[in-house]
Amino acid sequence: MDDQRTEKHEQARNSLPDELKPIFDEFVADYKFAAEQYHGKPYVSYIVLAEMVKVGWRHSAASISDWK
C-alpha cells in the first residue's frame, strides 16, 4: 500500500494537535486497508477522519477481524 501523503492528507493531518497525529495515522492506515479489502481502492476522506479523531474517536477494543 502506498504510504505517500497527498496534499489533502497533509492538510487534514496538520489540522490536528501533535498528540492526536499518531491516532489519526493509525485510523487512516486501518481505514485504507478496509477500503481496499472491500472496494479494491483505498479511498479515504482524510478531513472526515481528522474530525472524528478531534471529537474523540479512539480504538476501544481489540480487533475481532481476521485481516490483521
Secondary structure as the mmCIF struct_conf table of DSSP 4:
data_model
#
loop_
_struct_conf.conf_type_id
_struct_conf.id
_struct_conf.beg_label_comp_id
_struct_conf.beg_label_asym_id
_struct_conf.beg_label_seq_id
_struct_conf.end_label_comp_id
_struct_conf.end_label_asym_id
_struct_conf.end_label_seq_id
HELX_LH_PP_P HELX_LH_PP_P1 GLN A 4 THR A 6
HELX_RH_AL_P HELX_RH_AL_P1 GLU A 7 ASN A 14
TURN_TY1_P TURN_TY1_P1 SER A 15 SER A 15
BEND BEND1 LEU A 16 LEU A 16
HELX_RH_3T_P HELX_RH_3T_P1 ASP A 18 LEU A 20
HELX_RH_AL_P HELX_RH_AL_P2 LYS A 21 HIS A 39
BEND BEND2 GLY A 40 LYS A 41
HELX_RH_AL_P HELX_RH_AL_P3 TYR A 46 LYS A 54
TURN_TY1_P TURN_TY1_P2 VAL A 55 GLY A 56
BEND BEND3 ALA A 61 ALA A 61
BEND BEND4 ASP A 66 ASP A 66
#
